[in-house]
Structure formats: structure tokens, C-alpha cells
Amino acid sequence: MASSNFIDYVKINCRSGAGGAGSVHFRREKHVPKGGPDGGDGGRGGHIILKGNAQLWTLLHLKYRKHVKAENGKAGEGGRRTGQQGADVILEVPLGTIAKNPDTAEKLVEITEDGQEVILLAGGRGGLGNDHFKTATLQAPQYAQPGEPGREDWVVLELKLLADVGLVGFPNAGKSTLLSVVSAARPEIADYPFTTLVPNLGVVAYRDHKSFVMADIPGIIEGASQGKGLGLRFLRHIERNSVLLFLIPATSDDIRQEFNTLLNELRAYNPELMDKTRLLAISKMDLVDNDALKKIKGNLPKNVPVTFISSVSQQGLSELKDAIWQSLTVPSDPV
């Protein structure tokens, strides 16, 4: 899918509906000798509601919908008839969507389950009709409540992909190729930096009908946490991943240094990422010989589980899945 179709951040103006006014009305039927107040209540204004939809993976459908307005409630009527409720507006969003206050960055609501509905902005309550205000000493009240106004706010919707495993690596580390081999995902793959311009998700089948979700995050470069390259924009998507799988090619000049650079970029972006379980996969093993392998093993980061793989020859992929599944079911403490 083209990068222009992946939208993970939108800002929209939302306005919930105002409540309808209560009615001032009196019974005047000929066969009723003593009439009285019977004004009905106003209807509630429409809510603005967020609803989770597992079939969506982008906020593209909301990109050009800058203003969202729910319907106002209708006024009450005589005969204690309540006014019609204003129609709600339901905004369907992908799982992992967070609504925030654009000024304070305060999280308002979060959508994590299919079908989950959360009121983002509540509609105003309808006013009470004059039937509610009659007393023994005031038997003909001439007033009713106005409806409550709706609410209007700018809201930021931000998507953070829900995945078990996030692939972390420099451009051309082989992340897209790995995802295409172990899952049904079909990311764009080419021999140039930043092939992956948007995050991709794939479901990886495991033993005994088990599975886990893997996310290919666009390549990080040194300085990404300061806004260089593409990595900064998409780093938010690994904040929800349980396991971070670092992918470094066997052809790298210095594997340990490359691992530390990636780690430093994640730490600079969000120190909490250091609490996540880490795995390291050395990719493109089909391009090195035994002598190079010995050199690689002598220059690995300490205290990180390592798997040697080749997506092309499918070397080590079963071992990698085992390591990932072990980390997901029995998380280890990050170093």
C-alpha cells in the first residue's frame, strides 16, 4: 500500500449536540375539568463516539474530515412527550487509537478492542418540561429548562499499532524480507534505503496453531530521535510492542556498535522502551562464510539472546520463532 494511504495522526474539531428545550404546556382537553402542566422533556444531544474496528489499520478515512458535528436534541412537547434524541456520530478507528487533547497531550480515551465504544464528547442533556415543576402551591408553572449546550473541542487521534513484536533496525537490515517470509504480509522490498515508508503488520504462524503479530517499523537512522530520517515519525508504533527484535545484517562493519546506536535512539525517544524485552537476530547469513561467522560471534552485544538467520535461505527461522515465543510467554528482564 502506498505511503500516502497510511495515516496515523489526524486532528479534528468535534462538536456534540445540544440538548432540546423542555416544553411549557398545559392540558386543555374539553373532557378534563382541571387541566395542568404536561410539558415534556427535551431530547439529549448526540454524542461523538469512538468505536474500534479491527478491519481498519489507518486513520486515512478521517484525514479530510476536519469537522464532526452531532445532531441537536429536539424540544419536548405537550402530553409529556419527550423530544427526539439527537443522532450520535460514530467514528470508527483502528485498534490502538488514542484520543488526546492537542494542547496538553492528555490522553482522553483509548481504543484497544474490536467493537469497543467510548464517548469522546457527550451530548448536552435535554431540559425538563414544566410538568416537573408543579407543586401544591405552584400548580401552573410557566417555565421549563433549556437544554444543556453541547461540547466543542479539537481532538488529536493518534494510532499506535498493536503488535507483539516490533522489528528494529537500520534501512536495508532485511526487516521487510523477514516479515514477508514468516507471515502473509507483502511489504515493498527493494535494494535501496527506506524501502519501508510505512509500518507493516503480519501474523506469524507458530506451532500448535499459535500465532503472534509482528510489525515492521520503517528504518531508524542515527539521529532519528532528533527528527532525522523517517524513524522518529514511526517510533510511536513500537511503544506497544511486548518484544523488540533488533535486526542487524551479518555484513555490518560493527554489529555491537550498530546495536548500541539503535538502542541509544530508542532511549532518547522514550526511556521506557528500555524496559521491553530485547532479542537480536543477525540477518543475511547466506552472504557470509565460516571465517566471517567467527568474527561476528566475537563482536556481539552482551546479555542479549542472539539468533543467526537468513530470510532468503530460511536458515534459523524456526529458532527465531522459538525465541520470540519464549520471550512473549516468559518475558525476561531487559539488561
Residue pairs with C-beta under 8 A, 6 or more apart in sequence:
1 198
3 197
3 198
5 58
5 60
5 198
6 57
6 58
6 60
6 198
6 199
7 58
7 59
7 60
7 62
7 63
7 159
8 58
8 59
8 158
8 159
8 160
8 161
8 199
8 234
8 236
8 237
9 59
9 156
9 157
9 158
9 159
10 59
10 62
10 63
10 156
10 157
11 66
11 102
11 154
11 155
11 156
11 157
12 62
12 65
12 66
12 67
12 68
12 154
12 155
12 157
13 66
13 67
13 68
13 152
13 153
13 154
13 155
14 48
14 68
14 69
14 120
14 121
14 151
14 152
14 153
14 154
14 155
15 48
15 67
15 68
15 69
15 70
15 121
15 150
15 151
15 152
16 45
16 46
16 47
16 48
16 70
16 121
16 122
16 123
16 124
16 150
16 151
16 152
17 44
17 45
17 46
17 47
17 69
17 70
17 71
17 72
17 73
17 86
17 87
17 123
17 124
17 150
18 45
18 72
18 73
18 86
18 123
18 124
18 147
18 148
18 149
18 150
19 42
19 43
19 44
19 45
19 72
19 73
19 86
19 123
19 124
19 125
19 126
19 127
19 147
19 148
19 149
19 150
20 42
20 43
20 44
20 45
20 72
20 73
20 74
20 75
20 76
20 83
20 84
20 86
20 126
20 127
20 147
21 42
21 75
21 76
21 83
21 126
21 127
21 144
21 145
21 146
21 147
22 39
22 40
22 41
22 42
22 75
22 76
22 126
22 127
22 128
22 129
22 130
22 132
22 144
22 145
22 146
22 147
23 39
23 40
23 41
23 42
23 75
23 76
23 77
23 78
23 81
23 83
23 129
23 130
23 144
24 37
24 39
24 129
24 130
24 141
24 142
24 143
24 144
25 37
25 38
25 39
25 40
25 77
25 78
25 79
25 129
25 130
26 35
26 36
26 37
26 38
26 39
26 78
26 140
27 35
27 36
27 37
27 38
27 78
27 79
28 35
29 35
36 134
36 139
36 140
37 129
37 130
37 131
37 133
37 134
37 139
37 140
37 141
38 78
38 79
38 80
38 129
38 131
39 76
39 77
39 78
39 80
39 129
39 130
39 131
39 144
40 76
40 77
40 78
40 79
40 80
40 81
40 82
40 83
40 129
40 131
41 76
41 82
41 83
41 126
41 127
41 128
41 129
41 132
42 73
42 74
42 75
42 76
42 82
42 83
42 126
42 127
42 129
42 145
42 146
42 147
43 73
43 74
43 75
43 76
43 82
43 83
43 84
43 85
43 86
43 126
44 73
44 85
44 86
44 123
44 124
44 125
44 126
45 70
45 71
45 72
45 73
45 86
45 123
45 124
45 125
45 126
45 147
45 148
45 150
46 70
46 71
46 72
46 73
46 85
46 86
46 87
46 88
46 89
46 123
46 150
47 70
47 88
47 89
47 119
47 120
47 121
47 122
47 123
48 68
48 70
48 88
48 89
48 91
48 119
48 120
48 121
49 88
49 89
49 90
49 91
49 117
49 118
49 119
49 120
50 90
50 91
50 93
50 97
50 99
50 109
50 111
50 117
50 118
50 120
51 90
51 91
51 92
51 93
51 111
51 115
51 116
51 117
51 118
52 92
52 93
52 94
52 95
52 97
52 111
52 112
52 113
52 114
52 115
52 116
52 117
53 92
53 93
53 94
53 95
53 114
54 94
54 95
54 114
56 92
56 93
56 94
57 94
57 161
57 201
58 94
58 159
59 93
59 94
59 97
59 157
59 159
61 92
62 91
62 93
62 157
68 89
68 91
69 89
70 86
70 87
70 88
70 89
70 121
70 123
70 150
71 86
71 87
72 86
72 147
72 150
73 83
73 84
73 85
73 86
73 123
73 124
73 126
73 147
74 83
74 84
74 85
74 86
75 83
75 147
76 82
76 83
76 126
76 127
76 129
76 144
77 83
80 129
80 131
82 126
83 126
85 126
86 123
88 123
90 117
91 120
93 111
93 157
93 159
94 111
94 159
95 111
95 112
95 113
95 114
95 162
96 111
96 112
96 159
96 160
96 161
96 162
96 240
97 110
97 111
97 157
97 158
97 159
97 160
98 107
98 109
98 110
98 111
98 157
98 158
98 159
98 160
99 107
99 108
99 109
99 110
99 120
99 155
99 156
99 157
99 158
100 106
100 107
100 108
100 155
100 156
100 157
100 158
101 108
101 153
101 155
101 156
102 154
102 155
102 156
108 120
108 155
109 118
109 120
110 118
111 118
112 162
120 155
121 150
121 151
121 152
121 153
121 155
122 151
123 150
124 147
124 148
124 149
124 150
124 151
125 147
125 148
126 147
126 148
127 144
127 145
127 146
127 147
127 148
128 144
128 145
129 144
130 141
130 142
130 143
130 144
133 141
133 143
133 144
134 140
134 141
158 236
160 236
160 237
160 239
160 240
161 199
161 201
161 215
161 237
161 240
162 213
162 240
163 201
163 213
163 214
163 215
163 237
163 240
163 241
164 212
164 213
164 214
164 241
164 242
164 243
164 324
164 328
165 204
165 212
165 213
165 214
165 215
165 241
165 242
165 243
165 244
165 245
165 324
165 328
166 214
166 215
166 217
166 237
166 238
166 241
166 243
166 244
166 245
167 175
167 178
167 179
167 214
167 215
167 216
167 217
167 245
167 247
168 217
168 220
168 238
168 244
168 245
168 246
168 247
168 262
168 266
169 175
169 219
169 220
169 246
169 247
169 248
169 262
170 219
170 220
170 221
170 248
170 258
170 262
171 193
171 194
171 195
171 196
171 219
171 221
172 191
172 192
172 193
172 195
172 219
172 249
173 219
173 247
173 248
173 249
173 283
174 247
174 249
174 283
174 284
174 311
175 196
175 216
175 217
175 219
175 247
176 187
176 188
176 189
176 195
176 196
176 200
176 216
177 189
177 311
177 312
178 216
178 247
178 281
178 283
178 309
178 311
179 185
179 187
179 200
179 202
179 214
179 216
180 186
180 187
180 189
180 202
180 311
181 311
181 314
181 317
182 202
182 204
182 214
182 317
182 320
182 321
183 202
183 203
183 204
183 205
183 214
184 202
184 203
185 200
185 201
185 202
185 216
187 195
187 196
187 200
187 216
188 195
188 196
188 197
189 195
193 219
194 218
194 219
194 229
194 230
196 216
196 217
196 218
196 219
197 218
197 230
198 218
198 234
199 215
199 216
199 217
199 218
199 234
199 237
200 215
200 216
201 213
201 214
201 215
201 216
202 213
202 214
202 215
202 216
203 211
203 212
203 213
203 214
204 211
204 212
204 213
204 214
204 321
204 324
205 211
206 212
206 321
206 325
207 325
210 325
212 324
212 325
212 328
214 245
215 237
215 238
215 241
217 231
217 234
217 235
217 237
217 238
218 230
218 231
218 233
218 234
219 229
219 230
219 231
220 229
220 231
220 235
220 262
220 265
220 266
221 228
221 229
221 231
222 228
222 261
222 265
223 229
223 265
224 230
224 231
224 232
224 235
224 265
224 269
225 231
225 232
225 235
225 265
225 266
225 268
225 269
226 232
226 268
231 265
232 269
235 266
235 269
235 270
238 244
238 266
238 273
239 270
239 272
239 273
241 276
242 276
242 277
242 327
242 328
242 331
243 276
243 277
243 278
243 279
243 324
243 327
243 328
243 331
244 266
244 273
244 276
244 277
244 278
244 279
245 278
245 279
245 280
245 281
245 324
246 259
246 262
246 263
246 278
246 279
246 280
246 281
246 304
247 281
247 283
248 255
248 258
248 259
248 280
248 281
248 282
248 283
249 282
249 283
249 284
249 287
250 282
250 283
250 284
250 285
250 287
250 288
250 292
250 293
250 296
250 308
251 284
251 287
251 288
252 258
254 299
255 282
255 296
255 299
255 300
255 301
256 299
256 300
256 301
259 280
259 301
259 304
260 301
263 274
266 273
266 274
267 273
267 274
274 334
275 334
276 334
277 327
277 331
277 332
277 334
278 304
278 334
278 335
279 304
279 305
279 306
279 307
279 323
279 324
279 327
280 300
280 301
280 304
280 305
280 306
280 307
281 306
281 307
281 308
281 309
281 316
281 320
282 296
282 306
282 307
282 308
282 309
283 309
283 310
283 311
284 310
284 311
284 312
285 293
285 308
285 309
285 310
285 313
285 315
285 316
286 310
286 312
286 313
286 315
288 296
293 308
300 306
302 335
303 335
304 335
305 323
305 327
307 316
307 319
307 320
307 323
308 315
308 316
309 315
309 316
309 317
309 319
309 320
310 316
311 317
